[in-house]
């Protein structure tokens, strides 16, 4: 059995897209407890535990793919030394799929190409569907694939994008 030695890999940059619309949780808690006073203790405990003061939500035309593509475009614009044709893997971790026919990463790839990013046609893209762990699983998956690829010029683009409604 041959021993395969993995090449080192790491994160080179990070970009964040945060929806601009927001709702103050103090006002929301007050409104909900006026309608149902039994919720006060639960809602205040949740706010106190998380420290969250606002909840953000996407505009009507934003979805998991558009938010991921926006962050990806920002990240790639900052990487002046990166040739996008060296991106071998594009992965999206999410719990919010758009449909069941193709992964969110396919939509993101298409949007980035429409925006002028010269991604290779041989790019492998995939989605990891697993609640909050999807993003980390995407990082670990692409990192493992790159470490074993043997070509140090290869790189990956990993995104975590979600619209969680609880």
Beta strands, then each sheet from edge to edge (+ up, - down):
strand 1: 21-24
strand 2: 54-57
strand 3: 87-94
strand 4: 124-129
strand 5: 155-160
sheet 1: 1+ 2-
sheet 2: 4+ 3+ 5+
end
